[in-house]
Amino acid sequence: MTELTRAGNHFEPKYKKLADLIIAQIETGEYALNQQIPSIKQLSKRYKMSRETVSKALNLLSEQGIIKAVYRQGYFVQKLDIKIGYRIFLLMDKVTEFKNRMYEAFLEEIGDSGEVHVFFHHHNYEVFKSLILNNLKNYTHFVVVTYIMEDVEEILNQIPADKRIILDNPEPQLAGEYAMVYQDFETDIYNCLTEAYSRLKHYQRLVLVSAHSRWGAPQVIKGFKHFCQEHDFEIELTDEIIPEEFKKQSVYIFLSNSDRKMVSAIKLCRALNYEIGKDIGIISYNDTYANEVLAGGISVINTDFAQMGRTAASILLKGERTAIVNPSKLILRASL
């Protein structure tokens, strides 16, 4: 049970009182920048508090970036201009146009309520593990995009559930009550294709390109097959555009964020005198500036990454622990 100190009718944890005292000592100049503060043992003896209470106070100050823990050395003052707020560890997979939209929206929504430090793991398990485990005591909240081939459940469970927000790729099996803003890949493709049915019904075959290489592919394939079987479309799953199998009355749905395969399909249409939007349909995942102009405009299944960032920030600021599906929508253009 948390130790409490009575002050009038208000109960405040002892560790919080100690943290406030150390902050006051830093502000009055008792501790200088980069100066080591007394050890847990020394503070425990000085203020007649348990080591557990002192440790909680120092961990709180570390999370807020006021002091820094140095392995086997102790705690050192990290900043003098103290503004108590959120200190947020944002870990993303890689730099893309889409993730940049998410980051900017998240940053704007957080505003002056805290500081955000962004890191990238580039789908590397060891980098992912190191970044999280080495920063567990340094932040008030951890906002994490996974997309790692290996199982990261054990690592994510090292983050206290109330400080953990999972973004974009769902991680539903973690311990505790935590927040998540994610894509429902299966439902998104099914709903978007259903919305496009009035145009899709003029084609015979639906081809899912890069079907096995995209994150969330099993869920996308499940939703895709559900729609195709429901409406009696021929189905093909492929990782490459094969010229010999490229034929009329087909709709190609590109899951990859790379334009290379889609451009190959556009070139084939030109070489074979196929009309895009009539002989061949094209749908891409996630909108880009290029999609607005390629082939007169490429239809897209678009996840609102800016909304994802805003929702994550709002959940963090409100202290909510809920799972929210981020909206995706169909944008129809001349390619379908």
Secondary structure, DSSP 8 states (H G I E B T S, - for coil): ---EEEETTEEEEHHHHHHHHHHHHHHTTSS-TT-B---HHHHHHHHT--HHHHHHHHHHHHHTTSEEEETTTEEEE--SS----EEEEEEES---HHHHHHHHHHHHHHGGGEEEEEEE-TT-HHHHHHHHHTTTTT-SEEEEE---SS--HHHHTTS-GGGEEEEES--TT-SSS-EEEE--HHHHHHHHHHHTHHHHTT-SEEEEETTTTSTTHHHHHHHHHHHHHHTT-EEEEESS--GGG--SSEEEEE-SS-SHHHHHHHHHHHHHT--BTTTEEEEEES--TGGGTGGG--EEEEE-HHHHHHHHHHHHHHT---EEE--EEEE--TT-
